[in-house]
Amino acid sequence: MSPCSIFFDYEHDGTAGWWNQRPLRAKEPAGATARLTNMFSQLGDKLQDIFKDLRRHGSISETNVSDAMRQVRLALLEADVDYQVAKNFVARIKEKA
């Protein structure tokens, strides 16, 4: 077994040796697609709930926006978004709001 057979499916060309094998495609870790789909679904649900709560208010105040942005940042972090990316994203939204 080649050192790379953990990560790739191989096509054999009939000669001996793993060095004569060509990778067909990268293997996905078991369940990776399902976990990713679930993560995006949960993130989408949380964001919808946050914005639904914002729409519920008659007029949106600075406090409402700050609370919503805190919830957005937490939702992004729970979805394994890098801290700095989440922080910059929330800062840009607050700037435009």
N, CA, C and O of each residue as an XYZ file, in Angstrom:
388
protein
N       0.848     -1.170      0.000
C       0.000      0.000      0.000
C       0.895      1.235      0.000
O       1.878      1.301      0.738
N       0.554      2.186     -0.814
C       1.366      3.392     -0.904
C       1.084      4.312      0.271
O       0.024      4.229      0.892
N       2.029      5.185      0.573
C       1.799      6.142      1.654
C       0.625      7.070      1.359
O      -0.011      7.570      2.286
N       0.331      7.307      0.090
C      -0.741      8.234     -0.281
C      -2.079      7.542     -0.467
O      -3.077      8.212     -0.729
N      -2.132      6.203     -0.338
C      -3.386      5.509     -0.597
C      -4.442      5.814      0.455
O      -5.619      5.510      0.263
N      -4.033      6.402      1.549
C      -4.993      6.808      2.565
C      -5.863      7.932      2.016
O      -7.045      8.020      2.348
N      -5.294      8.783      1.188
C      -5.974      9.986      0.734
C      -6.510      9.910     -0.688
O      -7.372     10.711     -1.049
N      -6.036      8.982     -1.508
C      -6.413      8.949     -2.912
C      -6.858      7.562     -3.342
O      -6.374      6.557     -2.822
N      -7.774      7.512     -4.288
C      -8.074      6.275     -5.013
C      -7.078      6.211     -6.164
O      -6.760      7.237     -6.766
N      -6.582      5.015     -6.476
C      -5.561      4.900     -7.515
C      -6.013      4.025     -8.670
O      -6.771      3.071     -8.496
N      -5.533      4.372     -9.837
C      -5.724      3.579    -11.041
C      -4.402      2.861    -11.291
O      -3.350      3.497    -11.367
N      -4.455      1.547    -11.418
C      -3.234      0.771    -11.635
C      -2.974      0.637    -13.126
O      -3.896      0.397    -13.906
N      -1.701      0.796    -13.525
C      -1.377      0.687    -14.950
C      -0.813     -0.684    -15.311
O      -0.295     -0.869    -16.412
N      -0.910     -1.644    -14.395
C      -0.506     -3.011    -14.705
C       0.927     -3.328    -14.331
O       1.288     -4.504    -14.293
N       1.755     -2.348    -14.054
C       3.132     -2.617    -13.665
C       3.211     -2.690    -12.153
O       2.315     -2.233    -11.442
N       4.283     -3.265    -11.682
C       4.440     -3.438    -10.238
C       4.872     -2.122     -9.597
O       5.543     -1.297    -10.218
N       4.474     -1.953     -8.359
C       4.942     -0.801     -7.582
C       3.912      0.295     -7.459
O       3.211      0.622     -8.417
N       3.831      0.850     -6.293
C       2.857      1.914     -6.048
C       3.231      3.201     -6.772
O       2.368      4.050     -6.995
N       4.502      3.364     -7.143
C       4.941      4.578     -7.826
C       4.412      4.667     -9.256
O       4.509      5.718     -9.890
N       3.855      3.572     -9.763
C       3.278      3.575    -11.104
C       1.766      3.799    -11.087
O       1.091      3.607    -12.099
N       1.254      4.196     -9.957
C      -0.176      4.420     -9.830
C      -0.476      5.906     -9.991
O       0.297      6.762     -9.561
N      -1.613      6.194    -10.620
C      -2.024      7.588    -10.816
C      -3.252      7.862     -9.960
O      -4.182      7.055     -9.938
N      -3.269      8.981     -9.260
C      -4.456      9.282     -8.452
C      -5.645      9.607     -9.346
O      -5.519     10.356    -10.315
N      -6.810      9.031     -9.011
C      -8.041      9.332     -9.735
C      -8.713     10.564     -9.147
O      -9.036     11.507     -9.870
N      -8.921     10.555     -7.842
C      -9.542     11.692     -7.172
C      -9.257     11.587     -5.685
O      -8.991     10.502     -5.169
N      -9.313     12.699     -5.014
C      -9.098     12.693     -3.568
C     -10.299     12.073     -2.873
O     -11.440     12.294     -3.277
N     -10.044     11.300     -1.833
C     -11.120     10.722     -1.040
C     -11.604     11.756     -0.040
O     -10.812     12.531      0.498
N     -12.902     11.765      0.207
C     -13.452     12.609      1.265
C     -13.465     11.793      2.542
O     -13.784     10.604      2.509
N     -13.126     12.403      3.667
C     -13.256     11.667      4.929
C     -14.692     11.225      5.121
O     -15.620     11.906      4.685
N     -14.877     10.099      5.767
C     -16.221      9.545      5.953
C     -17.128     10.543      6.651
O     -16.802     11.039      7.729
N     -18.254     10.835      6.042
C     -19.250     11.707      6.633
C     -18.946     13.191      6.544
O     -19.679     14.000      7.112
N     -17.876     13.574      5.840
C     -17.487     14.986      5.775
C     -18.555     15.822      5.092
O     -18.848     16.932      5.537
N     -19.139     15.309      4.024
C     -20.157     16.063      3.305
C     -21.396     16.249      4.166
O     -21.999     17.322      4.166
N     -21.775     15.218      4.891
C     -22.951     15.307      5.755
C     -22.720     16.310      6.880
O     -23.611     17.092      7.211
N     -21.521     16.287      7.469
C     -21.218     17.237      8.548
C     -21.207     18.663      8.030
O     -21.697     19.573      8.699
N     -20.653     18.862      6.847
C     -20.587     20.200      6.261
C     -21.983     20.716      5.935
O     -22.297     21.878      6.193
N     -22.810     19.859      5.374
C     -24.183     20.236      5.059
C     -24.947     20.583      6.329
O     -25.690     21.564      6.365
N     -24.764     19.782      7.362
C     -25.425     20.028      8.637
C     -24.955     21.345      9.253
O     -25.761     22.097      9.802
N     -23.657     21.624      9.164
C     -23.101     22.853      9.718
C     -23.698     24.077      9.026
O     -24.093     25.033      9.694
N     -23.768     24.054      7.692
C     -24.337     25.181      6.951
C     -25.822     25.331      7.247
O     -26.326     26.450      7.343
N     -26.517     24.226      7.391
C     -27.940     24.268      7.704
C     -28.173     24.917      9.067
O     -29.049     25.770      9.213
N     -27.382     24.508     10.068
C     -27.513     25.092     11.403
C     -27.156     26.574     11.398
O     -27.829     27.379     12.042
N     -26.107     26.932     10.677
C     -25.711     28.343     10.596
C     -26.817     29.161      9.940
O     -27.154     30.244     10.420
N     -27.378     28.657      8.857
C     -28.470     29.346      8.174
C     -29.682     29.523      9.071
O     -30.304     30.585      9.082
N     -30.019     28.475      9.829
C     -31.159     28.562     10.750
C     -30.918     29.616     11.829
O     -31.816     30.389     12.160
N     -29.707     29.642     12.372
C     -29.387     30.624     13.407
C     -29.439     32.042     12.856
O     -29.961     32.943     13.513
N     -28.908     32.245     11.666
C     -28.932     33.586     11.077
C     -30.359     34.027     10.778
O     -30.705     35.191     10.982
N     -31.191     33.102     10.294
C     -32.595     33.441     10.052
C     -33.291     33.845     11.341
O     -34.064     34.803     11.356
N     -33.022     33.122     12.421
C     -33.624     33.463     13.710
C     -33.172     34.836     14.188
O     -33.973     35.598     14.729
N     -31.902     35.157     13.995
C     -31.363     36.456     14.417
C     -32.058     37.583     13.662
O     -32.491     38.563     14.269
N     -32.168     37.450     12.343
C     -32.770     38.509     11.546
C     -34.291     38.575     11.734
O     -34.886     39.646     11.618
N     -34.915     37.431     12.025
C     -36.339     37.427     12.334
C     -36.585     38.222     13.619
O     -37.559     38.969     13.719
N     -35.697     38.055     14.596
C     -35.800     38.801     15.840
C     -35.607     40.300     15.605
O     -36.284     41.118     16.227
N     -34.684     40.661     14.709
C     -34.471     42.076     14.388
C     -35.696     42.694     13.714
O     -36.067     43.829     14.010
N     -36.318     41.946     12.811
C     -37.499     42.456     12.111
C     -38.685     42.641     13.045
O     -39.582     43.440     12.778
N     -38.678     41.896     14.141
C     -39.779     41.964     15.105
C     -39.849     43.333     15.781
O     -40.928     43.775     16.176
N     -38.711     44.001     15.916
C     -38.678     45.313     16.553
C     -39.258     46.365     15.606
O     -39.021     46.324     14.398
N     -40.020     47.307     16.170
C     -40.590     48.369     15.343
C     -39.510     49.252     14.752
O     -39.491     49.503     13.547
N     -38.619     49.718     15.596
C     -37.473     50.506     15.124
C     -36.220     49.865     15.693
O     -36.208     49.387     16.827
N     -35.179     49.864     14.897
C     -33.945     49.188     15.299
C     -32.999     50.210     15.923
O     -32.659     51.224     15.314
N     -32.589     49.916     17.145
C     -31.676     50.813     17.855
C     -30.247     50.277     17.769
O     -30.006     49.173     17.281
N     -29.326     51.073     18.248
C     -27.905     50.662     18.280
C     -27.738     49.410     19.142
O     -26.940     48.530     18.820
N     -28.484     49.337     20.226
C     -28.416     48.178     21.121
C     -28.895     46.917     20.407
O     -28.293     45.852     20.544
N     -29.985     47.044     19.641
C     -30.502     45.886     18.894
C     -29.475     45.379     17.888
O     -29.284     44.173     17.738
N     -28.816     46.309     17.202
C     -27.802     45.931     16.211
C     -26.613     45.264     16.904
O     -26.089     44.263     16.414
N     -26.189     45.816     18.040
C     -25.054     45.229     18.775
C     -25.379     43.819     19.251
O     -24.547     42.918     19.144
N     -26.585     43.625     19.776
C     -27.000     42.293     20.224
C     -27.048     41.305     19.054
O     -26.600     40.165     19.173
N     -27.591     41.756     17.937
C     -27.680     40.890     16.759
C     -26.292     40.529     16.239
O     -26.051     39.383     15.859
N     -25.387     41.491     16.219
C     -24.033     41.222     15.730
C     -23.278     40.283     16.664
O     -22.466     39.475     16.215
N     -23.545     40.389     17.958
C     -22.945     39.448     18.912
C     -23.434     38.028     18.616
O     -22.647     37.081     18.617
N     -24.730     37.891     18.364
C     -25.292     36.580     18.050
C     -24.750     36.041     16.721
O     -24.501     34.843     16.588
N     -24.572     36.927     15.748
C     -24.006     36.510     14.459
C     -22.579     36.018     14.663
O     -22.195     34.978     14.128
N     -21.797     36.764     15.433
C     -20.410     36.360     15.692
C     -20.367     34.999     16.378
O     -19.557     34.149     16.010
N     -21.235     34.780     17.377
C     -21.270     33.487     18.063
C     -21.694     32.364     17.120
O     -21.143     31.265     17.177
N     -22.667     32.633     16.254
C     -23.117     31.616     15.293
C     -21.985     31.245     14.338
O     -21.800     30.071     14.016
N     -21.228     32.245     13.887
C     -20.094     31.969     12.988
C     -19.018     31.161     13.696
O     -18.453     30.231     13.120
N     -18.734     31.513     14.940
C     -17.710     30.784     15.689
C     -18.143     29.351     15.976
O     -17.318     28.438     15.945
N     -19.425     29.146     16.255
C     -19.930     27.786     16.462
C     -19.841     26.965     15.185
O     -19.753     25.739     15.242
N     -19.864     27.630     14.030
C     -19.750     26.939     12.741
C     -18.286     26.799     12.322
O     -18.000     26.513     11.159
N     -17.364     26.998     13.255
C     -15.920     26.846     13.031
C     -15.336     27.839     12.045
O     -14.358     27.532     11.363
N     -15.920     29.025     11.960
C     -15.331     30.098     11.165
C     -14.185     30.677     11.984
O     -14.310     30.825     13.200
N     -13.085     31.002     11.345
C     -11.937     31.570     12.030
C     -12.345     32.823     12.807
O     -13.137     33.630     12.321
N     -11.801     32.981     14.010
C     -12.166     34.108     14.881
C     -11.952     35.450     14.192
O     -12.817     36.324     14.240
N     -10.795     35.610     13.550
C     -10.477     36.893     12.915
C     -11.436     37.188     11.757
O     -11.818     38.340     11.554
N     -11.823     36.176     11.007
C     -12.769     36.349      9.910
C     -14.126     36.783     10.464
O     -14.741     37.714      9.943
N     -14.594     36.111     11.518
C     -15.872     36.465     12.125
C     -15.835     37.884     12.683
O     -16.790     38.645     12.526
N     -14.731     38.234     13.333
C     -14.583     39.569     13.926
C     -14.610     40.649     12.847
O     -15.295     41.660     12.997
N     -13.868     40.437     11.760
C     -13.837     41.414     10.666
C     -15.193     41.529      9.975
O     -15.611     42.628      9.610
N     -15.877     40.412      9.793
C     -17.192     40.404      9.160
C     -18.185     41.230      9.971
O     -18.908     42.061      9.422
N     -18.213     40.994     11.282
C     -19.129     41.717     12.160
C     -18.777     43.208     12.196
O     -19.667     44.057     12.219
N     -17.497     43.518     12.199
C     -17.084     44.930     12.216
C     -17.539     45.651     10.945
O     -17.988     46.795     11.013
N     -17.428     44.993      9.783
C     -17.870     45.618      8.530
C     -19.372     45.836      8.510
O     -19.847     46.851      8.000
N     -20.123     44.890      9.062
C     -21.583     45.045      9.111
C     -21.958     46.192     10.036
O     -22.806     47.016      9.695
N     -21.326     46.248     11.215
C     -21.614     47.337     12.160
C     -21.288     48.696     11.538
O     -22.012     49.670     11.744
N     -20.204     48.753     10.781
C     -19.791     49.989     10.129
C     -20.854     50.465      9.133
O     -21.147     51.658      9.044
N     -21.425     49.514      8.389
C     -22.444     49.874      7.389
C     -23.803     50.136      8.018
O     -24.623     50.864      7.458
N     -24.043     49.541      9.185
C     -25.343     49.738      9.853
C     -25.317     51.087     10.534
O     -26.300     51.480     11.163
